[in-house]
Amino acid sequence: MPLTTTGELVARAAAHRSAVASFNIITLEHVEAVIAGAESVNAPVVLQVSENAVTFRHGRLLPLARAAVAAAERASVPVALHLDHVRSDALLRQAPDAGFGSVMYDAARLPYADNLAATRAAVDWAHAQGLWIEAELGEIGGKDGQGALDAHTPGARTDPDQARAFVADSGVDALAVAIGTTHAMTTRTAALDHALLKRLNAVLDVPLVLHGSSGLPDDELAAAVTGGIAKVNVGTALNIAMTGAIRQFLTARPEAVDPRGYLTVGREAMTRAVAGIIEALGPDPAMP
C-alpha cells in the first residue's frame, strides 16, 4: 500500500490510547523483518533510519531509504519512514526528497536554551516542508556523545513544567521523554517512572515518545502505552535477535560461507522480535 506518515500513525494511536512501534533499520534484512513482523500481527509500523545508520552507510541516506520505501509500498499494513536522532542540519534537509515524512531532531545534549533555539529553527524548516517533527527533552543516554547523567539520576528526567514550555515555544509535533529508559540496553531490566509519565501526559498536548524501549520487559511496555506513550522506539532488540541467531548458526556450521544462510536466520529472528514487541504494546483498535 502507499507509504503513510509517522504523524498519521501516531495521531491515530494517540486517539485510540494505543502506540505505534517504530523500529530502527540498518540493513535490508532489518527492513524486511520489520515489515514481515508487522504484517504477521496486522499492525502498522514505522521504519526508522538514524543518523548513526547513515554514518555507517558511508554518509549516504538514499540507498537504505529507497529500499525502505520500495518495501513499504509492497506491504499489506501501513508503513511510515522516519529519520531518527538527526543532529546534522545537512542530513535534516535531505529528508523530504528521500521519502521521509517525519524526523526526530536531536538537540537534547545542548543546554535548554540552545536545545530550544536549535529545535525551533528545525521545526520552522520542517513544517515548511510538510514534515512532522519530534524532539527530545531530558537525558535518555546510551548513545555516543550524550552527556554523563545516568537515566536514573533525577536531573536526567524530563521536567513537566519545562516540557510544557518547550513544546509551546518550539512547536514540535511530539516529544520524546526521559522517564527511566536508556538507549542500547541489552537486558530487559529497565523500569519506568510511571508517576512522572502520568504528570507529563497530563500537561502536554502532543503525543509522547519513548526511546530506549529495548530495555523494557513486556509488562513495562504495556504500562507505558496505558500511561500515554503513543510511539515506542526499538532498535537494540532487533540487533540482539539478529546477532544471536547468526552466532548460533555459524557456531553450528563453521564451514558456512554463503551469507544467505545466516542472514535468513537473522532476518527470521528479527521478524519474531518485531511481532513480539508489537503484541506487547497491545492491539491497534484502528486496524480491521
Secondary structure, 3 states (H helix, E strand, C coil): CCCECHHHHHHHHHHCCCCEEEEECCCHHHHHHHHHHHHHCCCCEEEEEEHHHHHHCCCCCHHHHHHHHHHHCCCCCCEEEEEEEECCHHHHCCCHHHCCCEEEECCCCCCHHHHHHHHHHHHHHHHHCCCEEEEEECCCCCCCCCCCCCCCCHHHCCCHHHHHHHHHHHCCCEEEECCCCCCCCCCCCCCCCHHHHHHHHHHCCCCEEECCHHHCCHHHHHHHHHCCEEEEEECHHHHHHHHHHHHHHHHHCCCCCCHHHHHHHHHHHHHHHHHHHHHHHCCCCCCC
